[in-house]
């Protein structure tokens, strides 16, 4: 990863853990952090755990990226940091955000969990602009664990490593065994067509943590947790969702499998790039003028997202990585500053269908057969279909 990014890298057990580490290192508790409202709720809780006040940014409706020109000047002046999302691998307008952060003297943190192979229109890789950048190995590599925190200033690595080790929980034999066996168990469930039955059992045992797209907020409990920030402990029940091993030190079996999968990253990126091209060329694709990226998921824009999800589910194609409603609607003004222009984020969250590029042919066949209509009427005035460049000159 050091060779790939050109930066000092620190291995972390998960991207969310690395993000918490970065926020605690660069941001003082009580500060305000600009972030995307179309993001995983786990990231939102990590920001709260770091003792920061989330500020939801206005977005471009066609690609879900931060609209830097639509952030009011008073909001900029009140910030202590900016966090990018690079949703599904689409690059955020990093040059413009970097310039803003430099002018304000605040850090830029890049969440590159979905964007390990993406590049900004100027050719620089996602993660090359931030004071710190966090990458996930659960996504393109399909390792299901691990990530990297990269830093612009190599002198900071030692302090971050010490802070990481202080926060890590010791490796557990049961956790390692479950990690080793999980791919075989999942393959068996899929092969025997027992996915629905397995999910019913998980619900019966109380093991399914999400009944809806967003996890339950539990506002009264969250208020008490916020009073105890900065700290991971009070937020553990939210931050661990979908990944209970997020802060456990990795064992040798986990590291060996992760290393093998990381060795094949370029092969996986090529497959994602091929599938992305096919999806973006479809009636539901929305491609900017920049180069096509090896997206983790391609946000196809459909008129009726829920109908599309149901049609895919009937063909045993699961749709994940949905982020609806936007975080300001989900969390309310009690826990976040709302976006000054929430309409585009709501539109994008409602119409984006995250399509796996590795299943492009199957997904496109279902959408065509079911007559799924493309979305139209983006609230920021853009026409349906192809999108234009970001206002700071970077591609969508």
C-alpha positions in Angstrom: 0.0 0.0 0.0 2.9 2.3 0.6 4.1 1.6 -3.0 0.6 2.1 -4.3 -0.2 5.4 -2.5 3.2 6.9 -2.2 2.5 7.6 1.5 3.3 6.1 4.9 0.6 3.6 5.7 -0.7 2.1 8.9 -2.7 -1.1 9.0 -6.0 -0.9 10.9 -8.5 -3.7 11.5 -11.3 -1.7 9.8 -11.9 1.5 7.9 -14.2 2.8 10.6 -11.5 2.3 13.2 -8.9 4.1 11.0 -11.3 7.0 10.5 -11.8 7.3 14.3 -8.1 7.3 14.7 -7.6 10.0 12.2 -10.4 12.2 13.6 -9.0 12.0 17.1 -5.5 12.8 15.9 -6.3 15.8 13.7 -9.5 17.3 15.3 -10.1 18.7 18.7 -13.3 17.6 20.4 -16.2 20.1 20.0 -15.2 21.0 16.4 -17.5 21.0 13.4 -16.9 18.6 10.5 -18.4 18.9 7.0 -19.5 15.6 5.6 -21.8 14.1 3.1 -25.4 13.3 4.2 -25.5 10.3 1.8 -23.1 8.1 3.8 -23.2 5.0 6.0 -24.7 5.7 9.4 -21.7 4.0 11.0 -19.5 6.8 9.7 -21.9 9.3 11.3 -21.6 7.6 14.7 -17.8 7.5 14.3 -17.8 11.3 13.9 -19.9 11.7 17.0 -17.6 9.2 18.9 -14.7 11.5 18.0 -16.4 14.3 19.8 -17.3 16.3 16.7 -20.5 17.9 15.5 -21.4 16.7 12.0 -22.4 19.4 9.5 -24.2 18.0 6.4 -23.0 19.3 3.1 -25.1 20.1 0.0 -24.7 17.5 -2.8 -24.9 17.3 -6.5 -28.0 15.2 -7.2 -26.6 13.3 -10.2 -23.6 11.8 -8.5 -23.9 12.3 -4.7 -20.7 14.4 -4.4 -20.2 17.5 -2.3 -21.2 20.7 -4.0 -18.5 23.0 -2.8 -20.0 26.1 -4.4 -23.3 25.5 -2.5 -21.7 25.5 1.0 -22.4 29.0 2.5 -19.4 31.0 3.6 -20.5 31.2 7.2 -20.6 27.3 7.2 -17.0 27.2 5.9 -15.8 29.6 8.5 -17.3 27.6 11.3 -15.6 24.3 10.3 -12.7 22.6 12.0 -12.3 19.8 9.4 -13.8 18.3 6.1 -14.4 14.6 5.5 -14.9 13.3 2.0 -16.9 10.2 1.1 -16.0 9.3 -2.5 -19.3 7.5 -2.6 -19.2 4.1 -4.4 -15.7 5.2 -5.7 -16.8 8.4 -7.5 -14.1 11.0 -6.6 -15.2 14.0 -4.6 -14.1 17.4 -5.8 -10.8 17.0 -3.9 -8.8 19.9 -5.5 -11.5 22.4 -4.5 -11.9 21.0 -1.0 -8.1 20.9 -0.5 -7.9 24.6 -1.5 -10.8 25.5 0.9 -9.1 23.6 3.8 -5.8 25.2 3.1 -7.4 28.7 3.1 -9.1 27.9 6.4 -6.1 26.1 8.0 -8.1 23.0 8.7 -7.5 19.3 7.9 -9.0 17.4 5.0 -9.7 13.7 5.8 -10.4 11.4 2.9 -12.7 8.4 3.4 -11.5 6.2 0.5 -13.3 3.0 1.6 -15.1 2.7 -1.8 -12.3 4.3 -3.9 -9.1 2.3 -3.5 -8.6 2.3 -7.3 -10.2 5.7 -8.2 -8.5 8.8 -9.5 -9.4 12.4 -9.6 -9.7 14.1 -13.1 -6.1 15.5 -12.7 -4.8 11.9 -12.5 -4.0 11.9 -8.8 -5.4 9.0 -6.9 -8.2 9.4 -4.4 -6.5 9.7 -1.0 -3.7 11.8 -2.3 -5.2 15.1 -1.2 -6.0 14.5 2.5 -3.9 15.1 5.5 -5.0 11.6 6.2 -6.9 9.0 4.1 -8.6 5.8 5.1 -8.9 2.8 2.8 -10.9 -0.4 3.3 -9.9 -3.9 2.3 -13.5 -5.2 2.8 -14.6 -3.7 -0.5 -12.7 -4.2 -3.7 -10.5 -7.0 -2.3 -13.5 -8.8 -0.6 -11.2 -9.5 2.4 -14.1 -8.7 4.8 -11.6 -7.2 7.2 -8.8 -4.7 7.5 -7.8 -1.3 6.1 -5.1 1.3 5.9 -4.7 4.8 7.3 -2.3 6.8 5.1 -0.7 10.1 6.1 0.7 13.0 4.2 3.3 13.7 6.9 5.4 10.6 7.6 6.4 12.1 11.0 2.9 11.5 12.3 2.9 7.8 11.7 4.6 6.8 15.0 2.0 8.7 17.2 -0.8 7.2 15.2 0.6 3.7 15.6 0.8 4.2 19.3 -2.7 5.5 19.5 -3.9 2.5 17.3 -2.3 0.0 19.6 -3.8 1.6 22.7 -7.3 1.3 21.2 -7.0 -2.3 19.8 -8.6 -5.2 21.5 -6.6 -8.4 21.6 -7.1 -11.1 18.9 -9.6 -13.8 19.8 -9.4 -17.4 18.7 -13.2 -17.6 18.2 -13.1 -14.5 16.0 -10.3 -15.9 13.9 -12.1 -19.2 13.4 -15.3 -17.5 12.4 -13.4 -15.4 9.9 -11.8 -18.4 8.3 -15.0 -20.4 8.1 -17.3 -17.6 7.0 -16.5 -17.7 3.2 -17.3 -21.4 3.1 -20.5 -21.0 5.1 -21.7 -18.2 2.8 -20.9 -20.2 -0.3 -22.8 -23.1 1.1 -25.8 -21.0 1.9 -25.8 -19.5 -1.6 -25.3 -22.8 -3.3 -28.2 -24.5 -1.4 -30.4 -21.4 -2.0 -30.9 -21.0 1.7 -30.3 -17.2 1.9 -33.9 -16.4 2.9 -33.9 -19.2 5.5 -30.6 -18.0 7.0 -31.9 -14.5 7.3 -35.1 -15.7 9.0 -33.0 -17.6 11.5 -30.8 -14.5 12.2 -33.9 -12.4 12.8 -35.3 -15.1 15.1 -32.1 -15.1 17.2 -31.8 -11.3 17.2 -28.6 -11.4 15.2 -29.9 -9.2 12.3 -29.0 -5.7 13.3 -30.7 -3.8 10.4 -34.4 -4.3 9.7 -34.4 -1.1 7.6 -31.7 0.6 5.6 -30.7 2.8 8.6 -30.1 1.2 12.0 -32.3 2.4 14.8 -31.0 5.8 16.1 -32.1 5.4 19.7 -32.1 9.1 20.4 -32.2 9.1 24.2 -29.4 6.6 24.4 -27.4 8.5 21.8 -27.7 11.7 23.8 -26.1 10.0 26.7 -23.3 8.6 24.5 -22.6 12.1 23.0 -22.1 13.4 26.5 -19.4 10.8 27.0 -17.5 11.6 23.8 -14.8 11.5 22.7 -14.6 7.8 23.3 -15.5 4.6 21.4 -17.0 2.8 24.3 -20.3 4.7 24.6 -20.8 4.3 20.8 -19.9 0.7 20.6 -23.4 -0.6 19.9 -23.7 1.7 16.9 -20.1 1.6 15.5 -19.9 -2.3 15.6 -23.0 -2.8 13.4 -22.3 -5.1 10.4 -18.6 -5.6 11.6 -18.2 -6.7 15.2 -14.5 -7.2 14.8 -13.9 -3.6 13.8 -11.3 -2.9 16.6 -9.9 -6.4 17.2 -6.2 -7.0 16.5 -5.9 -9.3 13.5 -4.6 -12.9 13.9 -2.2 -14.6 11.4 -5.0 -16.4 9.5 -6.8 -13.1 8.9 -3.6 -11.4 7.8 -2.5 -14.2 5.5 -5.8 -14.3 3.7 -6.0 -10.5 3.4 -2.5 -10.4 2.0 -3.4 -13.0 -0.7 -6.5 -11.0 -1.7 -4.5 -7.7 -1.7 -2.0 -9.3 -4.1 -4.9 -9.7 -6.6 -6.2 -6.2 -6.2 -5.3 -5.0 -9.7 -7.1 -8.0 -11.2 -10.2 -7.2 -9.2 -10.0 -3.5 -10.2 -9.8 -4.4 -13.9 -13.0 -6.5 -13.5 -14.7 -3.6 -11.6 -13.7 -1.2 -14.4 -15.1 -3.5 -17.1 -18.4 -3.9 -15.3 -18.6 -0.2 -14.5 -18.3 0.7 -18.2 -21.2 -1.6 -19.0 -23.4 -0.2 -16.3 -22.6 3.5 -17.1 -23.4 2.9 -20.8 -26.9 1.7 -19.9 -30.0 3.9 -19.8 -29.7 4.2 -16.1 -26.0 5.2 -16.0 -24.8 8.7 -15.2 -21.2 9.3 -16.3 -19.2 12.4 -16.0 -16.6 13.7 -18.6 -13.6 12.3 -16.7 -12.2 8.8 -17.1 -14.4 5.9 -16.0 -13.4 4.6 -12.5 -13.3 1.0 -11.2 -16.3 1.7 -9.0 -17.1 -0.4 -6.0 -20.8 0.1 -6.8 -22.3 2.0 -9.7 -25.2 4.2 -8.6 -27.7 3.6 -11.4 -30.5 6.2 -11.3 -33.9 4.6 -11.5 -37.4 6.0 -11.1 -38.6 3.4 -8.6 -35.6 2.1 -6.6 -37.6 -0.2 -4.4 -39.3 -1.9 -7.4 -35.8 -2.4 -8.9 -34.5 -3.9 -5.7 -37.5 -6.3 -5.5 -37.0 -7.3 -9.1 -33.3 -8.1 -8.5 -34.1 -10.0 -5.3 -36.4 -12.3 -7.2 -33.4 -13.3 -9.2 -31.3 -13.7 -6.1 -29.3 -10.5 -6.6 -29.0 -8.6 -3.3 -28.7 -4.9 -3.3 -26.6 -3.4 -0.5 -24.9 -0.1 0.4 -28.0 2.0 0.4 -27.9 5.3 2.3 -31.5 6.5 2.6 -32.7 8.8 4.1 -29.9 11.3 4.2 -28.2 11.7 7.6 -29.8 15.1 8.4 -33.3 13.5 8.0 -32.2 10.4 9.9 -30.6 12.1 12.8 -32.4 15.5 13.1 -30.9 18.8 14.3 -30.4 17.3 17.7 -27.3 15.5 16.5 -26.3 17.3 13.3 -26.4 20.6 11.4 -28.7 20.0 8.4 -27.6 20.7 4.8 -28.4 24.2 3.6 -29.9 22.5 0.4 -31.2 19.0 1.3 -33.2 18.4 -1.9 -30.4 17.0 -4.1 -29.3 14.6 -1.4 -32.8 13.3 -0.9 -33.3 12.9 -4.6 -30.1 10.9 -5.0 -30.7 8.7 -2.0 -34.2 7.9 -3.2 -33.2 7.1 -6.8 -29.6 5.6 -6.6 -29.5 1.8 -7.1 -26.0 0.6 -6.1 -25.1 -2.0 -8.8 -22.2 -4.4 -8.3 -20.0 -4.1 -11.4 -19.1 -7.8 -11.1 -22.7 -8.7 -11.7 -23.3 -6.1 -14.5 -24.7 -8.5 -17.1 -27.2 -10.1 -14.8 -28.3 -6.7 -13.3 -28.8 -5.1 -16.7 -30.8 -8.1 -18.0 -33.2 -7.9 -15.0 -33.7 -4.1 -15.4 -34.4 -4.4 -19.1 -36.8 -7.4 -18.6 -38.7 -5.7 -15.8 -39.0 -2.4 -17.7 -37.3 -0.3 -14.9 -37.5 3.4 -15.9 -34.5 5.8 -15.5 -34.9 8.5 -13.0 -35.7 12.1 -14.1 -36.2 15.5 -12.6 -33.0 16.0 -10.6 -33.6 19.0 -8.3 -30.4 20.8 -9.1 -31.5 21.4 -12.7 -29.3 18.8 -14.4 -30.9 16.7 -17.1 -31.2 13.0 -16.8 -28.5 10.8 -18.4 -24.9 12.1 -18.6 -23.6 14.6 -16.0 -21.2 17.5 -16.4 -18.0 18.3 -14.5 -17.8 19.4 -10.9 -17.8 23.1 -10.4 -14.1 23.0 -9.5 -13.3 21.2 -12.8 -13.1 17.6 -11.6 -15.0 14.8 -13.2 -18.1 13.2 -11.7 
